[in-house]
Amino acid sequence: MSGALLVAGTASDAGKSLVCAGICRWLARRGVRVAPFKAQNMALNSCVTPAGAEIGRAQVMQAAAAGVEPEAAMNPVLIKPSGAGRSQVMLMGRPRAEADARGYQSLRAQLREPVLDALADLRARFDVVVCEGAGSPAEINLRAGDLANMGLARAAGLPVVVVGDIDRGGVFAALYGTLALLEPADQALVAGFVINRFRGDRAILEPGLAQLRELTGRPVLGVLPHLEGLWLDAEDSLALERPARPVAAPLGADTLEVAVVRLRWTSNFTDVDALGTEPGVQVRFTRSAADIQRADLVVVPGTKATVEDLEGLRADGLAEALVRRARAGAPLLGLCGGYQMLGEAIVDEVESGRGAVDGLGLLPVRTVFCAEKLLRRVTGSAPALGGVPAHGYEIRHGRVQRGGGEALLAPVAHAGTADPAGGLPGEGCVQGTVLGTSWHGVLEGDELRRALLGWVARTRGRDCGRGMSPSPPCASAISTAWAT
């Protein structure tokens, strides 16, 4: 078997990532060497490859489904919104430019050749490449310079499957209208349709499937059921609007509430997904000061615009709520940009250009932003949590210098860019009940996550049956795809 195809969708969040992952896994189980590919991805959920390149987290998940290591060629262009009207453009896993929407349109011509080269490279090394589109292929205002949808399909000669989400309603109109808006040369590449998230009686759907084929000359290649509990890594913050993950029964008498502060430019919000896989742990994203006061653990997540989001916390009264919480001795965890906000000061001439800005003063650390982006995988242990193993990855311009407290983590290995941060040794910081780390993905480690939640339960006087050990392994899509 050899070749490639493009999985497009009628809209964002129609199910393209899921379908691509499913095809990758299906082929891998049959002994086919398969790789995922997304030419251009706009996402703040990203990950670091073994070679130290930053790509979209969805492509890392799909690589795991395919049983291969992720690499830069699988997502050659990653666009990371970094403020109102501007984004950081990553090319082959490294920062290439800062651009606004119009600036990116002019930049796309320079990205076309690297994108096609990356796809050609994968096709030369794998039997099949499953390409994921971006948004909708019928965004006719963007067709002229398109890199990810029909522009890619035309340039590489790819058959196209269009996925529609029936759960939103109007799926037949969406599929038919998508095809109708394409120019004839693009239409010729559309091989068929897939309907996603179907619930109900298939017999009632059949007349529509038949009529769609009569109208378009193309079959519906599959109808995928609406499945609860998949919880694959999300591409963007649209996923935060979905219903919360059901909470499994607690191991003890009490549950634990985890409140995650919803930032305007939250990045890698998937960092907290693993917490919600534990029995009796409720995770919610919030902008409520009352939630911050009430929760057993509050997490300030990463952000692509640290200073702007810190200003937003102050404007909404959430900064004051975080300070009150810390002074009351309630557990508080900062991850990457959230960790930086909890420190004493931030010096940023790179992302925001604001220079020196006061942090919340809850941890004795100081952050200086550098032009070179730090990208690496990391491993070590967590002496502050009983010495359990720790692993993760770093994606940041900020270099954090610890001047007091205790180190949260003890790194033992790095793969990627060096970090000349200075300050006291170790990674992260612990002072009282306030913790911070620059490591993304650290909560996916079962032992560390359960040690953290056990400490939270003891601090809050909760009977949760902790240390959490009887619960199943973390259900992170990336960490478990190999086993399924």
Protein Blocks (a to p, Z undefined) as FASTA:
>chain_A
ZZddddddfbehilmmmmmmmmmmmmmmnopacddddfbacdfbdcddfkopacdfklmm
mmmmnopacdfklmmbacddfbehiacddeehiafbdcdfklmmmmmmmmmmmmmmmmmm
mmmmpmbdcdddehjfklmklmmmocklmmmmmmnopacdddddfkngoklmmmmmmmmm
pcfklmmmpnbdcdehiacjfklmmmmmmmmmmmnopacfbdcdddehklpacfblmlmm
pccddddddfblbdcdddddddfklghklmmmmmmmpghiacdddfbfklmmmpmbdcdd
ddfblmlmmmmmmmnommmmmmmmmmnopacddehjlmmmmmmbdcdfklnonopaddeh
laccdddddfbdcddddddddfknoopacddddddfbdcddfedjdfbdcfbdcdjddde
gpjededjdehjaccdfbehklmpmklmmmmmmmmmmmnopaehpghlmpccdfbfklmm
mmZZ
